[in-house]
Amino acid sequence: MSHRVLRWPVERRLGLLLQTPAHRVLRVLQVTQAQWVAADAMASAHPMPVPRARPARAEALAA
């Protein structure tokens, strides 16, 4: 039977951890999700106006 030595993770400064590629990916996902939530909230609070039909080109020139 082999004897295993438990090792604690290496202590690192928070600033260093926040610069890891994994943290960057996580931050991009969080910001993207927040922007989608904000866009959904804005859309429900201010519905998009229904576009009006444009007059035909011949009618516009005659008027």
SULSULTA-V563415 format. One record per helix or strand of 3 or more residues. SS is the DSSP state (H for helix, E for strand). FROM is the first residue (numbers start at 1). LEN is the number of residues. If there is no record, write none. Layout:
[[SS:FROM:LEN] [SS:FROM:LEN]]
This chain:
[[H:14:4] [H:21:25] [H:57:6]]
